[in-house]
């Protein structure tokens, strides 16, 4: 895995669209999108996605990061497996 490959995946896959594809319903507030955090139980949406920065952050539990961080946490896998999974998304 080279830095260029990692960056090309980050550029090719939109974080907001990927999260929505997991059945998570988002609502736009200002520039960002919000939902209830998929990583802990909560009543109010505190999970924010910045399409501009391609980053997510939960203001309640503190989890955050990029598309790789999301896949690793959501699927309970390591970076190598997240890389493979995301690679297949852009390779067809």
Residue pairs with C-beta under 8 A, 6 or more apart in sequence:
1 80
1 83
5 83
5 87
6 68
6 83
8 90
9 67
9 68
9 83
9 86
9 87
9 90
10 54
10 66
10 67
10 68
12 89
12 90
13 67
13 86
13 89
13 90
14 51
14 54
15 49
15 51
15 54
15 55
15 56
15 66
15 67
15 70
16 26
16 33
16 49
16 51
18 67
18 70
18 71
18 89
19 26
19 35
19 38
19 49
19 56
19 70
20 26
22 38
22 74
24 35
24 38
25 35
26 33
26 34
26 35
26 49
27 33
27 34
27 35
27 45
28 34
31 50
31 51
31 52
32 48
32 49
32 50
32 51
33 48
33 49
33 51
34 45
34 46
34 47
34 48
34 49
35 45
35 47
35 49
36 42
36 43
36 44
36 45
36 46
36 47
37 45
37 46
37 47
37 58
37 60
37 61
37 63
38 47
38 74
39 58
39 61
39 63
39 73
39 74
40 58
40 60
40 61
42 60
46 58
46 59
46 60
46 61
47 56
47 57
47 58
47 59
47 60
48 56
48 57
48 58
48 59
49 55
49 56
50 56
50 57
54 66
54 67
55 64
55 65
55 66
56 63
56 64
56 65
56 66
56 69
56 70
57 63
57 64
58 64
63 69
63 73
65 73
67 86
68 79
68 82
68 83
68 86
71 77
71 82
71 85
71 86
72 78
72 79
72 81
72 82
75 81
75 82
75 85
77 85
